[in-house]
Amino acid sequence: MIKQPLLTLPDTRFDNFILTGTDPYNSSTWSDPIRFDFPGIDPSPFWDDDGTTHLTASFNGSTILQAPMDFETGEILGPLVSIWNGTGLPSPEAPHIYKKDGWYYLLTAEGGTRERHRSIFARSRSLYGPYEGDPANPVLSGYLSQSYFQAVGHSDIFPDASGQYWAIALAVRAGYSYNFDPYNSIFPMGREAVLTPVKWAEGEWPTYQNVSGVMTGDFTLPQGSVPEKGEGGLSEADDVVNFELGSKLPAHVFHWRLPVGETRGNYAISPEGHNNSLMLLSSKLNLTGYDADSTRGQGQTFVARRQSHTRFRFSVDVDWSGLKREQEEVGASALMDQAQHFDISVAILKTNGSGDPAPHIRFRGISTTTYRLPERFKYVDEAFPLPEALVGQKVRLQVEGVNTTHYAFSAGLGGCDEDTPMEVYGYTRG
């Protein structure tokens, strides 16, 4: 029996669209977006055996909706039907439909994205239900486990070329304490994609192997069919960017907010007289902006590489000779968002608040949100006169993950060998 459709839906703030491409590893093959109206999140396409196409998505943190849809035009061809409300935890989301052995399987996430996050299954003989839940739900979860990986959920299943099933899921490296204090736990890389094997016998429910630090079992990692490298960097690879003349920013180097100033020359690779360099034109706003939440459309000059190692060393050589006025600065940052970042920079400041502005090494940061209160995570703002050996020289700024929870912020002489001496100016938790 098909459940009654939801006849009226509120306007949405979500912009949903479809892209198509002939080579998923080549950004130039992807089409322009085909937008469609859906008042929710996590849309997923499904192609049935009879050639019909359908959209399945999450609505309002309360239910999973489904409707026939034309993927070429973005037109919703029928009523949005509620097919599943989950097993009782909040936020049913991330739906995917699979058809196998005469069953329609519905995979969703629920429980929110923190400690109770999990994946659950349901199935039906009819695409539009009714669906019955897997007696073994949740099929994937880190909740109350001793695993280093927590908040495991939001998964998708696929077979490799040899027929072995895998699930790709989201997780955080937070450890057991995350179950009881998620808001003050530390996992600097945020939510990551993890891979785990799945057994899916004919006519049966799929069974996942729980995610752990070392995965063992009767599975074989895919070989040969996995591309060695797309346009971005491999997660475990070292990364050196020399900004060669005629090159573009690598695919895994991104802007914070839209680069509204790019057409005005805020970013330039190897400009005349400065080969193998990235020129940045200072923005009016620093990373915190007006209110640690927005820029009011004025943008920020900032490029970054996502952290992909627990232990790492990131450094950049900066030519700060263009800094002239007080409070102008150029630096490196460990950034979570506008309200949570720690920075090391060369900044033009007055020494102890008086005298003529002069170059300093500044270490400062802010980590203040609803859940991270100022008295627990204090604002840091320290300035040190630029060492004599660095005056008139390029300066190397470095952020290092010294363990699984803390960063060290250093500065030293730039434009020289990898092992140039560095002085630590501060530490912070991740």
ZAVO-51479 format. One line per field, with one value per residue (C-alpha): residue in three letters; x, y, z. Coordinates in Angstrom, 1 decimal. Layout:
N
residuo	ALA, ... .
px	X, ... .
py	Y, ... .
pz	Z, ... .
//
This chain:
430
residuo	MET, ILE, LYS, GLN, PRO, LEU, LEU, THR, LEU, PRO, ASP, THR, ARG, PHE, ASP, ASN, PHE, ILE, LEU, THR, GLY, THR, ASP, PRO, TYR, ASN, SER, SER, THR, TRP, SER, ASP, PRO, ILE, ARG, PHE, ASP, PHE, PRO, GLY, ILE, ASP, PRO, SER, PRO, PHE, TRP, ASP, ASP, ASP, GLY, THR, THR, HIS, LEU, THR, ALA, SER, PHE, ASN, GLY, SER, THR, ILE, LEU, GLN, ALA, PRO, MET, ASP, PHE, GLU, THR, GLY, GLU, ILE, LEU, GLY, PRO, LEU, VAL, SER, ILE, TRP, ASN, GLY, THR, GLY, LEU, PRO, SER, PRO, GLU, ALA, PRO, HIS, ILE, TYR, LYS, LYS, ASP, GLY, TRP, TYR, TYR, LEU, LEU, THR, ALA, GLU, GLY, GLY, THR, ARG, GLU, ARG, HIS, ARG, SER, ILE, PHE, ALA, ARG, SER, ARG, SER, LEU, TYR, GLY, PRO, TYR, GLU, GLY, ASP, PRO, ALA, ASN, PRO, VAL, LEU, SER, GLY, TYR, LEU, SER, GLN, SER, TYR, PHE, GLN, ALA, VAL, GLY, HIS, SER, ASP, ILE, PHE, PRO, ASP, ALA, SER, GLY, GLN, TYR, TRP, ALA, ILE, ALA, LEU, ALA, VAL, ARG, ALA, GLY, TYR, SER, TYR, ASN, PHE, ASP, PRO, TYR, ASN, SER, ILE, PHE, PRO, MET, GLY, ARG, GLU, ALA, VAL, LEU, THR, PRO, VAL, LYS, TRP, ALA, GLU, GLY, GLU, TRP, PRO, THR, TYR, GLN, ASN, VAL, SER, GLY, VAL, MET, THR, GLY, ASP, PHE, THR, LEU, PRO, GLN, GLY, SER, VAL, PRO, GLU, LYS, GLY, GLU, GLY, GLY, LEU, SER, GLU, ALA, ASP, ASP, VAL, VAL, ASN, PHE, GLU, LEU, GLY, SER, LYS, LEU, PRO, ALA, HIS, VAL, PHE, HIS, TRP, ARG, LEU, PRO, VAL, GLY, GLU, THR, ARG, GLY, ASN, TYR, ALA, ILE, SER, PRO, GLU, GLY, HIS, ASN, ASN, SER, LEU, MET, LEU, LEU, SER, SER, LYS, LEU, ASN, LEU, THR, GLY, TYR, ASP, ALA, ASP, SER, THR, ARG, GLY, GLN, GLY, GLN, THR, PHE, VAL, ALA, ARG, ARG, GLN, SER, HIS, THR, ARG, PHE, ARG, PHE, SER, VAL, ASP, VAL, ASP, TRP, SER, GLY, LEU, LYS, ARG, GLU, GLN, GLU, GLU, VAL, GLY, ALA, SER, ALA, LEU, MET, ASP, GLN, ALA, GLN, HIS, PHE, ASP, ILE, SER, VAL, ALA, ILE, LEU, LYS, THR, ASN, GLY, SER, GLY, ASP, PRO, ALA, PRO, HIS, ILE, ARG, PHE, ARG, GLY, ILE, SER, THR, THR, THR, TYR, ARG, LEU, PRO, GLU, ARG, PHE, LYS, TYR, VAL, ASP, GLU, ALA, PHE, PRO, LEU, PRO, GLU, ALA, LEU, VAL, GLY, GLN, LYS, VAL, ARG, LEU, GLN, VAL, GLU, GLY, VAL, ASN, THR, THR, HIS, TYR, ALA, PHE, SER, ALA, GLY, LEU, GLY, GLY, CYS, ASP, GLU, ASP, THR, PRO, MET, GLU, VAL, TYR, GLY, TYR, THR, ARG, GLY .
px	0.0, 1.3, 1.2, -0.6, 1.5, 2.3, 0.2, 1.6, 5.3, 6.9, 9.4, 12.9, 16.3, 18.0, 19.3, 19.2, 20.6, 21.9, 25.2, 26.1, 29.5, 31.4, 34.4, 34.0, 37.7, 37.8, 36.0, 35.8, 33.4, 30.7, 27.5, 25.9, 23.6, 20.0, 18.1, 14.9, 12.5, 12.7, 12.3, 14.9, 18.4, 20.4, 18.6, 19.5, 18.6, 17.1, 16.7, 14.2, 14.2, 11.3, 13.2, 11.5, 13.6, 12.8, 14.1, 14.5, 15.4, 15.1, 12.5, 12.4, 14.4, 11.3, 10.7, 12.0, 10.1, 10.1, 8.6, 9.1, 11.4, 12.8, 16.6, 17.2, 14.8, 14.6, 10.8, 9.1, 6.5, 4.3, 3.4, 6.1, 5.3, 6.5, 8.0, 9.9, 10.2, 13.1, 13.2, 12.5, 15.7, 15.6, 16.7, 16.1, 18.3, 20.8, 18.5, 19.5, 17.4, 18.8, 16.9, 18.3, 16.7, 13.2, 13.4, 13.7, 16.2, 16.2, 19.3, 19.2, 21.0, 19.4, 20.3, 21.9, 25.5, 27.1, 27.5, 24.3, 24.8, 24.1, 23.0, 19.7, 18.1, 14.5, 13.0, 9.8, 8.5, 7.2, 9.2, 6.8, 6.4, 5.4, 8.9, 9.9, 13.0, 16.0, 15.8, 19.5, 19.3, 21.5, 23.7, 26.5, 27.3, 30.1, 27.9, 29.1, 31.9, 35.5, 36.5, 38.6, 36.1, 32.9, 29.7, 29.8, 26.9, 25.5, 26.7, 26.2, 26.8, 28.4, 29.9, 33.4, 34.5, 34.8, 31.4, 32.6, 30.3, 31.6, 30.1, 31.5, 30.5, 31.2, 33.0, 35.2, 38.4, 37.3, 37.7, 35.5, 35.0, 33.1, 30.1, 29.7, 31.2, 30.8, 30.9, 34.3, 35.9, 38.8, 39.0, 40.9, 40.0, 36.3, 34.0, 35.9, 35.0, 35.8, 35.5, 34.3, 33.4, 29.8, 28.4, 25.1, 23.9, 21.0, 17.6, 19.2, 19.9, 23.3, 25.8, 28.5, 31.9, 32.2, 34.8, 38.0, 41.6, 42.8, 40.4, 40.9, 38.7, 37.9, 37.9, 40.3, 40.9, 40.1, 43.1, 43.7, 40.3, 41.0, 42.3, 45.8, 45.0, 42.3, 42.8, 43.3, 45.9, 45.8, 44.9, 48.2, 50.5, 53.0, 52.0, 54.3, 52.7, 55.2, 52.6, 54.3, 53.7, 50.5, 49.2, 45.9, 45.2, 45.1, 41.6, 42.2, 43.2, 40.0, 38.8, 37.0, 33.7, 33.3, 36.4, 34.4, 37.6, 39.3, 38.3, 39.8, 43.2, 42.9, 44.7, 47.3, 49.7, 53.3, 52.6, 55.3, 58.5, 57.3, 57.6, 56.6, 54.5, 50.9, 50.0, 47.3, 45.7, 44.6, 40.9, 39.3, 38.2, 40.2, 39.0, 36.7, 35.0, 32.3, 30.6, 32.5, 29.6, 29.5, 31.3, 28.3, 29.2, 32.7, 34.6, 37.9, 41.2, 42.1, 43.1, 43.5, 44.2, 42.1, 43.9, 44.2, 46.8, 46.5, 50.2, 51.4, 53.6, 52.3, 54.5, 54.4, 57.0, 55.6, 57.0, 55.6, 57.4, 54.1, 52.8, 53.0, 50.1, 49.2, 47.2, 48.1, 49.2, 49.8, 49.8, 48.8, 45.9, 44.4, 40.8, 37.6, 35.3, 35.1, 34.5, 37.2, 40.7, 44.2, 46.7, 50.4, 51.3, 53.7, 51.7, 52.5, 51.8, 52.9, 55.2, 53.2, 50.6, 52.9, 55.6, 55.8, 54.2, 56.8, 56.7, 55.9, 55.2, 51.6, 50.0, 46.3, 43.1, 39.5, 37.4, 34.1, 30.7, 27.5, 29.2, 32.8, 32.6, 35.2, 36.2, 37.1, 38.8, 40.4, 41.1, 44.9, 46.5, 50.3, 52.8, 56.6, 58.9, 60.2, 63.6, 66.4, 67.4, 64.0, 63.9, 63.8, 63.7, 61.0, 59.4, 58.4, 55.2, 54.4, 51.5, 52.3, 50.1, 52.5, 50.1, 46.4, 45.0, 47.5, 49.0, 52.3, 52.7, 56.2, 58.2, 61.6, 63.7, 61.9, 63.3, 65.8, 66.1, 63.4, 65.2, 65.5, 65.4, 61.9, 60.8, 57.5, 55.3, 52.3, 50.3, 46.5, 44.2, 42.7 .
py	0.0, 3.4, 6.0, 9.3, 12.0, 15.2, 17.7, 20.9, 21.7, 24.9, 26.9, 25.7, 27.3, 24.3, 24.4, 20.9, 20.0, 17.2, 17.1, 14.6, 13.7, 11.2, 10.9, 11.5, 12.2, 15.0, 18.2, 19.5, 16.7, 17.7, 19.4, 22.6, 22.0, 20.9, 22.3, 20.8, 21.9, 19.8, 21.2, 19.1, 17.5, 14.4, 13.7, 10.4, 9.1, 5.6, 3.9, 1.1, -1.9, -0.6, 2.5, 4.9, 7.3, 8.4, 10.8, 9.8, 12.5, 13.6, 16.2, 18.4, 16.0, 13.8, 11.6, 10.2, 11.4, 9.8, 10.8, 10.0, 12.5, 13.3, 13.5, 15.3, 18.2, 18.2, 17.9, 16.1, 13.9, 12.9, 13.5, 13.4, 10.3, 9.6, 6.1, 5.8, 7.6, 5.6, 3.5, 6.2, 8.3, 11.8, 13.0, 10.2, 11.3, 10.2, 7.7, 5.4, 2.8, -0.5, -3.2, -6.7, -10.2, -8.9, -6.5, -2.7, -2.0, 1.5, 2.6, 5.7, 7.4, 8.6, 9.9, 13.1, 13.5, 13.2, 10.3, 8.4, 8.6, 5.3, 3.5, 1.5, -0.7, -1.3, -3.2, -3.7, -5.6, -2.3, 0.8, 3.0, 0.7, -0.3, -0.8, -3.1, -2.5, -4.8, -6.7, -6.2, -2.4, -0.4, -2.1, 0.4, 2.5, 3.4, 4.4, 3.1, 1.1, 1.3, 2.2, 5.2, 5.9, 7.3, 9.0, 6.3, 6.5, 8.1, 5.3, 4.0, 0.5, -0.4, -3.6, -3.6, -5.2, -8.6, -8.5, -7.7, -5.2, -2.2, 0.6, 4.1, 6.0, 9.1, 8.9, 11.0, 10.0, 10.9, 7.9, 6.4, 9.6, 11.1, 9.0, 11.1, 14.5, 15.1, 18.9, 19.0, 16.0, 16.6, 15.3, 17.9, 16.3, 16.5, 14.0, 11.7, 9.1, 5.5, 2.2, -1.1, -4.5, -5.7, -9.2, -9.3, -12.9, -13.5, -12.6, -11.6, -8.4, -6.8, -7.1, -4.5, -5.0, -2.3, 0.4, 0.1, 1.3, -1.9, -3.8, -7.6, -10.3, -12.4, -9.6, -8.3, -4.7, -3.6, -3.8, -2.3, -0.7, 2.0, 5.2, 6.0, 9.7, 12.2, 15.9, 16.3, 14.8, 11.4, 11.4, 9.8, 11.6, 14.4, 17.6, 20.3, 23.2, 25.5, 27.6, 27.2, 29.8, 29.1, 26.6, 26.8, 26.2, 22.4, 20.8, 20.1, 23.7, 25.7, 29.1, 30.0, 31.4, 32.5, 34.3, 37.5, 39.4, 37.0, 38.9, 42.0, 40.3, 39.0, 35.8, 35.4, 32.6, 33.6, 37.2, 39.1, 39.2, 36.6, 33.2, 30.1, 32.2, 32.9, 36.5, 37.4, 40.9, 41.6, 41.6, 44.1, 41.3, 38.8, 35.2, 36.0, 38.7, 40.8, 38.3, 35.0, 33.8, 35.9, 38.5, 40.5, 39.8, 41.4, 38.1, 37.0, 36.4, 32.9, 29.6, 26.3, 22.6, 20.2, 18.3, 14.6, 13.3, 13.0, 13.9, 16.4, 19.4, 22.3, 25.2, 28.2, 30.8, 34.3, 37.5, 40.1, 43.1, 44.5, 45.0, 48.7, 49.8, 48.8, 45.6, 44.4, 40.8, 37.6, 34.2, 30.6, 29.2, 26.0, 26.7, 24.9, 27.9, 31.6, 31.1, 28.6, 29.2, 29.7, 31.8, 32.5, 35.5, 38.4, 41.5, 45.2, 46.2, 48.7, 47.2, 46.8, 49.1, 52.1, 53.5, 53.2, 50.1, 47.4, 43.8, 41.2, 37.4, 37.2, 34.1, 34.4, 32.4, 32.1, 29.1, 30.4, 28.8, 27.9, 24.7, 25.9, 28.6, 31.4, 30.4, 26.9, 27.9, 31.2, 33.7, 33.9, 37.1, 37.3, 39.4, 39.1, 41.6, 40.0, 38.4, 40.4, 37.4, 37.5, 41.3, 41.8, 38.1, 35.6, 34.0, 30.4, 29.9, 26.4, 24.5, 21.0, 18.3, 17.2, 14.5, 13.5, 16.5, 19.5, 21.8, 23.7, 27.1, 28.1, 30.6, 30.6, 31.7, 31.1, 30.4, 27.8, 24.0, 21.9, 21.7, 25.4, 26.1, 26.9, 28.7, 27.6, 30.6, 28.7, 25.5, 24.8, 21.9, 20.7 .
pz	0.0, -1.0, 1.8, 1.2, -0.5, 1.3, -0.7, 0.6, 1.3, 2.5, 0.4, 0.8, 1.2, -0.5, -4.0, -5.5, -8.9, -11.1, -13.0, -15.6, -17.0, -19.1, -16.9, -13.2, -12.7, -15.3, -14.2, -17.7, -18.7, -16.2, -17.4, -16.2, -13.3, -13.9, -11.0, -9.5, -6.8, -3.7, -0.1, 1.5, 1.5, 0.4, -2.9, -4.5, -8.0, -8.7, -12.1, -12.0, -14.3, -16.3, -17.3, -14.9, -12.9, -9.3, -6.7, -3.0, -0.5, 3.2, 4.2, 7.3, 9.5, 9.8, 6.8, 3.5, 0.4, -3.1, -6.5, -10.1, -11.8, -15.2, -14.7, -18.0, -17.2, -13.4, -13.6, -10.7, -12.5, -9.6, -5.9, -3.3, -1.2, 2.4, 2.3, 5.6, 8.9, 10.3, 13.5, 16.0, 16.2, 14.8, 11.4, 8.8, 5.9, 3.3, 1.5, -1.3, -3.1, -4.4, -6.3, -5.7, -5.8, -6.3, -3.3, -3.1, -0.3, 1.3, 3.1, 5.3, 8.1, 11.3, 14.8, 13.8, 12.7, 16.2, 18.6, 17.7, 14.0, 12.2, 9.1, 8.9, 6.2, 5.2, 2.3, 0.3, -2.7, -4.0, -4.7, -2.9, 0.1, 2.6, 3.9, 6.8, 8.9, 9.1, 12.4, 12.8, 12.6, 13.0, 10.3, 10.9, 14.0, 16.3, 19.2, 22.6, 20.9, 21.9, 18.3, 17.5, 14.7, 16.0, 14.5, 11.8, 9.4, 6.2, 4.0, 0.5, -1.0, -4.3, -5.9, -7.3, -10.6, -8.9, -7.3, -3.7, -2.0, -0.1, 1.9, 1.9, 5.0, 7.1, 10.4, 12.8, 14.6, 18.0, 20.3, 22.9, 25.0, 22.1, 23.1, 26.3, 25.4, 21.7, 21.9, 23.5, 21.7, 19.3, 15.8, 13.6, 10.2, 10.9, 9.1, 6.8, 4.2, 5.2, 3.3, 4.9, 3.3, 3.1, 2.7, 0.7, 0.0, -2.4, -0.8, 2.5, 4.3, 3.7, 6.7, 7.3, 9.0, 11.6, 11.0, 13.0, 12.7, 11.0, 8.8, 8.3, 6.9, 3.9, 1.4, -1.3, -1.9, -5.5, -7.7, -11.2, -11.7, -9.1, -10.8, -9.5, -9.3, -10.3, -10.5, -6.7, -4.4, -3.0, 0.7, 1.9, -0.5, 0.3, -1.5, -2.9, -4.9, -6.7, -8.5, -11.9, -14.6, -16.6, -14.0, -12.0, -8.4, -7.9, -7.5, -3.8, -3.0, -2.4, -1.4, 1.8, 0.6, -3.1, -4.5, -5.2, -5.8, -8.2, -11.3, -9.7, -9.3, -5.7, -6.8, -9.4, -10.1, -11.1, -11.9, -13.8, -11.9, -9.4, -10.9, -8.8, -6.5, -5.6, -5.3, -2.8, -2.6, 1.0, 1.6, 3.9, 6.3, 8.2, 8.6, 11.5, 9.5, 11.1, 13.3, 12.9, 10.6, 7.5, 5.3, 4.2, 0.6, 0.9, 0.6, 2.1, 0.4, 1.6, 0.0, 1.8, 1.5, 3.5, 6.2, 5.3, 7.8, 11.6, 11.8, 9.2, 8.6, 6.4, 5.5, 3.2, 2.3, 2.3, 0.8, 3.2, 1.6, 0.4, 3.9, 4.8, 7.0, 10.6, 10.9, 7.4, 7.6, 5.7, 7.3, 7.6, 9.5, 11.0, 10.1, 11.1, 10.3, 10.9, 14.6, 15.1, 13.7, 14.9, 12.8, 12.6, 10.5, 9.7, 10.8, 10.9, 14.5, 17.1, 19.6, 22.9, 21.4, 20.9, 18.6, 14.9, 13.2, 12.5, 11.4, 14.0, 14.2, 15.5, 16.9, 17.6, 17.5, 18.4, 19.2, 20.5, 19.6, 21.4, 22.6, 23.0, 25.5, 25.9, 29.4, 28.1, 24.9, 25.4, 22.7, 22.0, 20.7, 21.1, 19.0, 18.9, 17.1, 13.9, 14.6, 13.1, 10.8, 9.1, 8.4, 4.7, 4.0, 3.1, 6.1, 6.4, 8.4, 9.6, 11.1, 12.4, 13.8, 16.6, 17.9, 17.3, 19.2, 19.1, 16.5, 16.8, 15.0, 13.9, 11.9, 10.4, 7.4, 4.1, 0.6, 1.8, 2.5, 4.0, 7.4, 8.0, 11.8, 13.0, 16.3, 17.9, 18.8, 20.2, 20.5, 20.3, 20.6, 17.3 .
//
